[in-house]
Amino acid sequence: MDLKGKRILIVDDEDDLCEILQYNLGNTGFETEIAHSAEEAIKRKIDSFDLILLDVMMGPMSGFRFADKLRNEMNINVPIIYLTARDTENDILTGFSTGADDYIPKPFSINELTARVKAVLKRSQKEKAKNLQVLRFNNIELDTVRKRVLVNDEKVELTKKEYEILKLLLENQTKVFSREDILMKVWGNEVVVTDRTVDVNITRLRTKLGNYGQNLKNKSGYGYYFEF
């Protein structure tokens, strides 16, 4: 599993430690950025990073508060590894309760930290790959491996084209697809069909989705999208 180029945000108020981490992780092939406080970090585009190395004892916003804000207020689930001198059982439990993926007490060796960073990133990539196999919206579940759609835990029988239209729209949240776009992506060049064919399939799909059919919207003059 190739981890080179993965982006890591280092959030710590110790300048020397930040420089050491940035140098060594950079030599391993990671791209790193530094923020010297939680307040500075939160201004970054957090979800563009693959991992956060986060100090706990910072002020005025602690690492615990920062992580809690990311998870529960901003709904950002970038993996977090805490780096901290606070290593009591209560501190460790608090760290994991705020959504930490690992907890490394200071002082630590660079080799140990690098190994743990790689382990968390590998787990994260596997989880992402697993999630991509199933597309969900509330009680709609589209399994891209079994080619199956469930609505309210009941299997819905779709034609191949209806399934592919729904998959296209669920994969591209809020994006509007013109009839021509849908024809090209779903039918390709296999047969000659008209724009009306898209409308017919959308109508049938709305009916089969039950209450969720109302989420399949038409933006007049532009095309179709799924409203999340």
Secondary structure, 3 states (H helix, E strand, C coil): CCCCCCEEEEECCCHHHHHHHHHHHHHHCCEEEEECCHHHHCCCCHHHCCEEEEECCCCCCCHHHHHHHHHHHCCCCCCEEEEECCCCHHHHHHHHHCCCCEEEECCCCHHHHHHHHHHHHHHHHHHHHHHHCEEEECCEEEECCCCEEEECCEECCCCHHHHHHHHHHHHCCCCCECHHHHHHHHHCCCCCCCHHHHHHHHHHHHHHCHHHHHHEEEECCCEEEECC
